[in-house]
Amino acid sequence: MWEKLFDLMAKVFTLTANVDRHEKEIERLRRENKELLEVVNQQSAKIDVLVYAVQSESDKTKMWVEKEMLKFERRLPSGKVENEK
């Protein structure tokens, strides 16, 4: 009977130690997760800035191409045949 009680107490202490260890590990993982989330948010913000910059540059390039095409079209003859008098 005393042996069973001793075994039960040993299991209780072992489980308590395991629970304490797991709680500390959970807290460590939560801190690490929070830090990683901050890094992800920072990188996401940087990506947003880069995407905006690329879109802006792309828009500038499109506008330049359209402007050059309009200049070129103005230099072409109209293509209409004029009647000679």
PyMOL commands that set and color helices and strands:
alter all, ss='L'
color gray80, all
select helices_A, chain A and resi 2-75
alter helices_A, ss='H'
color red, helices_A
deselect
rebuild
show_as cartoon
